[in-house]
């Protein structure tokens, strides 16, 4: 079972994440957590206050397939996965 450190410093395990996923999927909130407004389904209008822009990057077909497969494993989109990889790289350099 894997674990990681959340951005707030809390250690999270795969089991903790699965438990949270089940709670949220049921339309509920964990203890001591509440909603501050209605849930709005769909893609955010903007990823930042200054807006967003399309960046086209050519990658080998095998890399595209690997990105798509990893995004599916992480239950996210290829765009979100690549943005997080780029952001992590920018922070580390």
N, C-alpha and C positions, 0 to 999 in steps of 0.2 A: 504494500500500500504506500503510495507516495504522499509527500507533504510539501508545502511551500509556505513562504511568508507573504501575507497579504500586504497591500500598500500601507495599512495602518499598523503593521508590525505584528499582527496576530498570526500565529502558526495555524495553518489549516491542513487537514488531512483529506484524502479522497472520500472517506466516510462522512466527514463533516459537510463536504460539498454536496454529496449525494443526498444527505438529510435535508440540507437547505433547498436543493432542487425540488425534492418531493413536497416540501412545505409550500414553496412558491407556486409549483405546478397545481397545487390544490387551491390556489387563490388565497392563501393565508399568509401570515407573517410570523416569523419566529418570535418567541417571548421577548419583551422589551423593544420590539421594533414595530413601527406603525407607518402608515402612508400619510403623506402630507398633501395628497391631491389624487385626482383620478388617474388611472393608468391610461396612457395614450399609446395605442398599438401602431407600429409602423416604424419607418426609418426617421431618425432625427433630421430636422430641416437643415441643420448645420452642425458640423463637428467642432467648430470654434466660433468665437464672436466675429472674427474677420471673414467667415465663410470657408468654403472648401473649393478645391480645384482638382481636376482630373490629371493624373500623372500616368502617362503610358510608358510601360517598360516592356521590352521584348525579352522573353526568357525561353530557354529550350523547352520543347514540349514535355520532356521528362520532368523538368522542374515545375512546370505548371501543374502536371498531374500530382506531383508530390505536395505542392501547396494546397491543391484542392482536397487531397486525401487527409492532410494534417488538419485543415480547417474542419472537415467532417468529424474527425476524431475529437477535436476540441469543441464541437457543436457551435461553430461560428462560420462566418463567411470568409472567402479568400481575401477580400479587401480588408476586413478587420484584422485578420491574421497578419497580413503584410504590413499594415499600419503599425501594429504592435511590435513587429520585428524591427521596423525602421526606427520607431520611437526608442526602443531598448538600445539599439545601436547608437543613436544620437546621444542618449544619456551616458552611455559607457565610454564615449570618446571625448 
